Amino acid sequence: MKRLSDNISQYGTRQLAANMLANTKLPAFEMAYTVPPGMEYMAQLDQVLVKQVIEVFELIAGCEMNNKYVLKNSMGQEFLTAREDTDCCTRQCCGPIRPFEMGIFNSQDREVMHLSRPLACGAWCCPCSMMSIEVSSPPGTVIGSVHQEWSMCTPLAGKFTVRNVGGDVVLRIQGPVCAISCGSDVEFQVMSEDSSVQVGAITKQWRGLCSEAFTDADNFGLTFPIDMDVRTKALLLGALFLIDFMYFERAKNN
């Protein structure tokens, strides 16, 4: 009888532990697998504002400097910074098509994301040399890439695919027929994989006649669903910087 009582007691304890485990939620444990370290704040956002820092020396001398950006939320609060790392010779000789490495840093100046853009032509006559950018978060861990798509209107009609680390297309980006900022914003639509639904936008914001004429320091807005995978949000940030260099970065401030 005592052995039977002990067995019932042990069974009850095991059953209670199993029930507690089944009812326990582990959101933080799940987040560790889906959100790259340092990018947790992006999970709360549905909009990012990107403002390029004006370089006074570049403005005066016309010598291309490394681009720097600040990333802000919809309230204008800065939460990340981005810094290009390219040597002087490459910047002056290759201009906007230059290859570059870019680090994105948090408020503690720790790199949480890295962008790598190889040298490419991007013209319609070179379909095997389209523009692209690779995104890593954390640095050293590739999460995907963004690729320019070829067409007879390349590069005027900007079309891009956003791909995960496996090379699968997760989103598409469609630009206007002519991406020229002249008195109004320029919008690149972020579309679903099959291009049936718009899920966001990359918008180059008009800064005013004087600012547009004398500097190439651009402002962008990026919108996406708040519940979008943080890694996909990071890929769209990479697409934003690629679009900036391709369409709105001027050669030697000319």
C-alpha positions in Angstrom: 0.0 0.0 0.0 2.9 2.4 0.8 4.6 1.7 -2.5 1.3 2.4 -4.3 1.0 5.6 -2.5 4.5 6.6 -3.4 3.9 5.8 -7.0 0.8 8.0 -7.1 2.7 10.8 -5.4 5.5 10.6 -7.9 3.1 10.5 -10.8 1.3 13.5 -9.5 4.6 15.5 -9.2 5.6 14.6 -12.7 2.2 15.5 -14.1 2.3 18.8 -12.2 5.7 19.6 -13.6 4.6 18.7 -17.1 1.6 20.9 -16.9 3.7 23.8 -15.6 6.1 23.4 -18.5 3.4 23.2 -21.0 1.8 26.5 -19.7 5.1 28.4 -19.5 5.7 30.9 -22.3 9.3 31.7 -23.3 9.1 35.0 -25.4 12.7 36.0 -24.5 14.0 32.6 -25.6 12.2 32.8 -28.9 13.4 36.3 -29.5 17.0 35.2 -29.2 16.5 33.1 -32.3 14.6 35.7 -34.4 16.1 39.1 -33.5 19.9 39.7 -34.0 21.6 41.0 -30.9 21.5 44.8 -30.7 18.5 45.1 -33.0 15.7 44.4 -30.5 14.5 48.0 -30.6 13.7 47.6 -34.3 10.9 45.1 -33.3 8.9 48.0 -31.9 9.2 50.3 -35.0 7.1 50.6 -38.1 9.0 53.7 -39.4 12.7 54.7 -39.5 13.9 58.2 -40.5 17.4 58.3 -42.0 19.2 61.6 -42.2 22.6 62.0 -43.8 25.1 64.2 -42.0 26.3 67.2 -43.9 30.1 67.3 -44.2 31.4 70.9 -44.2 34.7 70.0 -45.8 33.0 68.2 -48.6 30.6 71.1 -49.1 33.5 73.6 -49.4 36.2 71.6 -51.2 34.0 69.3 -53.3 36.1 66.3 -52.1 34.0 63.2 -51.5 34.0 62.1 -47.8 32.8 59.0 -46.1 29.0 59.2 -45.7 27.5 59.3 -42.2 23.9 58.9 -41.2 21.7 59.1 -38.1 18.7 56.8 -37.8 15.7 58.1 -35.8 12.3 56.8 -34.8 9.1 58.6 -35.8 9.5 60.9 -32.7 12.9 62.1 -34.0 14.8 60.2 -31.3 18.2 58.9 -32.6 18.8 55.2 -31.9 21.5 54.2 -34.5 24.2 55.7 -36.5 25.8 54.5 -39.8 29.3 55.2 -41.0 30.8 54.4 -44.4 34.4 53.0 -44.4 36.0 53.6 -47.8 39.5 54.8 -48.7 40.0 58.2 -50.3 41.1 56.9 -53.7 38.1 54.7 -54.1 35.7 57.6 -53.2 37.2 60.0 -55.6 37.7 57.6 -58.6 34.6 55.5 -58.4 32.1 58.1 -57.2 28.6 56.8 -56.5 29.2 53.3 -57.9 32.1 52.8 -55.4 32.2 49.6 -53.4 32.0 50.2 -49.6 31.8 48.8 -46.2 29.3 50.4 -43.8 28.9 49.8 -40.1 25.7 50.6 -38.2 26.3 51.3 -34.5 24.1 51.6 -31.4 24.2 54.3 -28.7 27.2 52.6 -27.1 29.1 52.7 -30.4 28.9 48.9 -30.7 28.4 47.7 -34.3 25.2 45.8 -34.6 24.8 45.6 -38.3 27.2 45.6 -41.3 26.7 46.4 -45.0 29.0 45.3 -47.8 28.6 46.6 -51.4 30.8 45.2 -54.1 31.9 47.2 -57.2 29.4 46.8 -60.1 28.3 48.6 -63.2 24.5 48.6 -62.9 23.9 49.6 -66.5 21.4 47.9 -68.9 24.3 46.9 -71.2 25.9 44.8 -68.3 23.2 42.4 -67.1 25.8 40.3 -65.4 27.1 43.2 -63.2 24.0 44.5 -61.4 24.3 46.4 -58.1 23.8 44.6 -54.8 24.5 44.9 -51.1 25.0 42.2 -48.5 23.6 42.6 -45.0 25.0 41.1 -41.8 23.6 41.3 -38.3 25.4 40.8 -36.1 28.6 41.6 -38.1 29.9 38.4 -39.6 26.5 36.7 -39.7 24.9 37.2 -43.1 21.1 37.5 -43.0 20.4 38.3 -46.6 21.1 40.7 -49.5 19.4 43.1 -51.9 19.9 42.9 -55.7 19.2 45.2 -58.6 17.1 43.6 -61.3 18.0 44.0 -64.9 15.6 45.5 -67.5 15.9 47.6 -70.7 15.2 50.7 -68.5 18.0 49.9 -66.0 19.0 51.8 -64.0 16.3 54.5 -64.5 13.5 52.2 -63.5 14.7 50.9 -60.2 13.7 47.3 -59.5 15.2 45.3 -56.7 14.7 41.9 -55.0 15.2 41.5 -51.2 16.5 38.0 -50.5 17.1 36.0 -47.3 20.3 34.2 -46.5 19.2 31.2 -48.5 18.8 33.4 -51.7 14.9 33.2 -51.6 13.1 36.4 -52.7 11.1 37.7 -49.7 10.2 41.2 -51.0 10.4 43.2 -54.1 11.1 47.0 -54.5 9.7 49.0 -57.4 11.0 52.5 -58.1 9.4 55.2 -60.2 10.1 55.4 -64.0 12.6 58.2 -63.4 14.0 58.6 -59.8 14.7 62.3 -59.9 13.9 64.5 -56.8 12.6 67.7 -58.2 10.2 69.5 -55.9 8.6 66.4 -54.4 9.4 63.2 -52.6 10.6 60.1 -54.6 9.0 56.8 -53.5 10.2 53.3 -54.0 7.4 50.9 -53.2 8.2 47.8 -51.1 6.0 44.9 -52.5 5.2 41.4 -51.4 7.1 38.5 -53.0 4.6 38.2 -55.9 4.3 42.0 -56.2 0.5 41.8 -55.4 0.5 43.9 -52.2 2.5 47.0 -51.1 3.8 46.4 -47.6 6.0 49.5 -47.2 8.0 52.2 -48.8 11.4 53.8 -49.1 10.9 57.5 -49.6 13.6 60.1 -50.5 12.3 63.3 -49.0 12.6 66.6 -50.7 14.7 69.0 -48.5 14.2 72.3 -50.3 15.8 73.9 -53.4 18.9 75.2 -51.7 19.7 72.0 -49.8 19.2 69.9 -52.9 21.3 72.2 -55.1 24.3 72.6 -52.9 24.6 69.3 -50.9 24.0 65.6 -51.5 23.1 64.9 -47.9 19.8 63.2 -48.3 16.9 62.4 -46.0 14.9 59.2 -46.3 11.9 57.6 -44.7 11.4 53.9 -44.4 8.0 52.3 -43.5 7.1 48.7 -42.9 4.6 46.6 -40.8 5.5 46.7 -37.1 5.2 42.9 -37.0 7.7 42.3 -39.9 10.6 40.1 -39.1 13.5 42.3 -37.7 15.9 40.6 -40.1 13.7 41.7 -43.0 13.6 45.3 -41.6 17.4 45.2 -41.5 17.5 44.1 -45.2 15.2 47.1 -46.1 17.7 49.4 -44.4 20.4 47.9 -46.6 18.2 48.6 -49.6 17.7 52.2 -48.5 21.5 52.8 -48.5 22.0 51.1 -51.8 19.2 53.3 -53.4 20.8 56.4 -51.9 24.2 55.7 -53.5 22.7 54.6 -56.8 20.2 57.5 -57.4 21.0 60.4 -55.1 24.7 60.4 -54.5 26.4 62.9 -56.9 29.9 62.4 -58.2 32.3 64.9 -56.5 29.3 67.1 -55.7 28.8 68.0 -59.3 
